[in-house]
Amino acid sequence: MPRTLRVEYPGAIYQSRGHRRQSVFLDEVDRQDFLKTLEEACRKTGWQAQA
């Protein structure tokens, strides 16, 4: 059974793991934006990032 499609909306940030060890981030700015967004989500929700 195929996985369901992701719900997408304008302004959303989507991140996925790299295929065959390819880089996941476009550049250092992209990586920092992702980490900032993750930190904000963790703060707002009480989540803990384990990796």
PAKOLKOL-131672 format. One line per 10 residues: their letters; for each residue z, x, y of N, C-alpha, C, O, CB. Coordinates in steps of 0.2 Angstrom, whole numbers. Each point is the difference from the previous one (the first is absolute). Glycine has a CB too. Layout:
% residues N
A) Z:X:Y:Z:X:Y:Z:X:Y:Z:X:Y:Z:X:Y ~ ...
END
This chain:
% residues 51
MPRTLRVEYP) 0:4:-6:0:-4:6:0:4:6:4:5:1:2:-14:-7 ~ -11:9:11:0:4:6:6:-2:4:2:-5:1:-15:6:-2 ~ 14:4:5:6:-1:5:-3:-4:6:-6:0:2:12:11:-5 ~ -1:-15:6:-2:-4:6:-2:4:6:3:5:1:5:-14:-6 ~ -12:6:9:-2:4:6:6:0:5:4:-5:0:-16:1:-2 ~ 12:9:6:5:1:5:-1:-5:6:-5:-1:2:6:14:-6 ~ 5:-15:6:-1:-4:6:0:4:6:4:4:1:2:-13:-6 ~ -12:9:9:-1:4:6:1:-4:6:-2:-6:0:-6:14:-7 ~ 10:-5:12:0:-3:7:-1:5:5:1:6:-1:7:-14:-3 ~ -10:6:10:-2:5:6:6:4:2:6:-2:0:-15:-6:4
GAIYQSRGHR) 8:15:-3:5:4:2:5:3:-5:4:4:1:-4:-11:9 ~ -1:5:-16:4:2:-6:-2:7:-2:-6:2:1:7:-13:-5 ~ 4:15:2:-1:7:-3:0:0:-7:5:-3:-3:0:8:13 ~ -11:-3:-13:0:0:-8:0:7:-2:-4:4:3:-2:-15:-3 ~ 10:13:-5:0:7:-3:0:-1:-7:3:-4:-3:4:8:13 ~ -11:1:-13:0:0:-7:0:7:-3:0:5:4:-7:-15:-4 ~ 8:11:-6:1:7:-3:-7:3:-1:-5:-4:0:15:1:-6 ~ -11:9:7:-6:4:-1:-3:0:-7:4:0:-5:0:7:15 ~ -10:-8:-10:-4:0:-7:-1:7:-1:-3:4:4:-2:-16:-3 ~ 6:15:-7:-1:6:-2:3:6:4:-4:4:2:-7:-9:-7
RQSVFLDEVD) 17:3:8:3:5:4:-3:1:7:1:5:3:3:0:-13 ~ -8:-10:12:-3:0:7:6:-1:5:5:-4:-2:-17:0:-3 ~ 11:6:11:5:-1:5:0:-8:2:-5:-3:0:3:14:5 ~ 8:-13:-4:1:-7:1:0:-1:8:-2:-6:2:9:4:-12 ~ -6:6:14:0:0:7:-6:3:3:-3:5:-3:15:-5:3 ~ -15:-3:5:-5:3:4:1:6:3:-4:5:0:0:-16:2 ~ 10:12:1:2:6:4:8:-1:1:3:-4:-3:-15:6:8 ~ 14:3:-2:8:1:1:2:-6:5:6:-3:-2:-7:15:1 ~ -3:-14:5:2:-6:4:1:-7:-4:4:-3:1:-10:9:9 ~ 1:-6:-15:0:-6:-4:6:0:-5:3:-5:-1:-15:5:1
RQDFLKTLEE) 14:6:-2:6:1:-4:6:-2:4:5:-3:-3:-11:12:-4 ~ 7:-6:13:6:-2:4:0:-7:2:6:-3:0:-7:14:5 ~ -5:-14:-4:1:-8:1:2:-3:-6:4:-5:1:-14:6:7 ~ 8:1:-14:2:-4:-6:8:1:-1:4:-4:-1:-15:6:-4 ~ 13:5:6:8:1:0:4:-4:5:5:-2:-2:-8:13:-3 ~ 0:-12:11:4:-3:5:0:-8:-2:5:-3:1:-9:11:8 ~ -1:-10:-11:-1:-7:-3:5:-2:-5:4:-5:-1:-16:4:5 ~ 12:6:-9:5:-1:-6:7:1:2:4:-4:-2:-13:9:-5 ~ 11:-1:12:6:1:2:3:-7:4:5:-2:-1:-7:15:2 ~ -3:-16:3:2:-6:3:1:-6:-5:4:-4:1:-11:8:9
ACRKTGWQAQ) 3:-4:-15:0:-5:-5:7:1:-4:3:-5:-1:-16:4:0 ~ 15:7:0:6:1:-4:6:-2:5:5:-3:-3:-10:12:-4 ~ 5:-7:13:5:-2:5:1:-8:0:5:-2:0:-7:13:6 ~ -4:-14:-5:1:-7:1:2:-4:-6:3:-6:0:-12:7:8 ~ 7:1:-14:1:-3:-6:6:2:-5:2:-3:-4:-14:1:5 ~ 14:8:1:5:3:-4:-2:4:-7:3:2:-4:4:-11:8 ~ -14:9:-4:-3:4:-5:2:7:0:2:3:5:-12:-11:-5 ~ 9:12:-6:1:7:-1:-6:3:-3:-2:-2:-5:15:1:5 ~ -16:6:3:-6:3:-3:3:6:-4:4:4:2:-12:-7:8 ~ 6:3:-16:2:4:-5:-4:6:-1:1:5:-4:4:-14:-2
A) -11:9:9:-5:6:-1:-3:2:7:-4:5:0:2:-8:-12
END
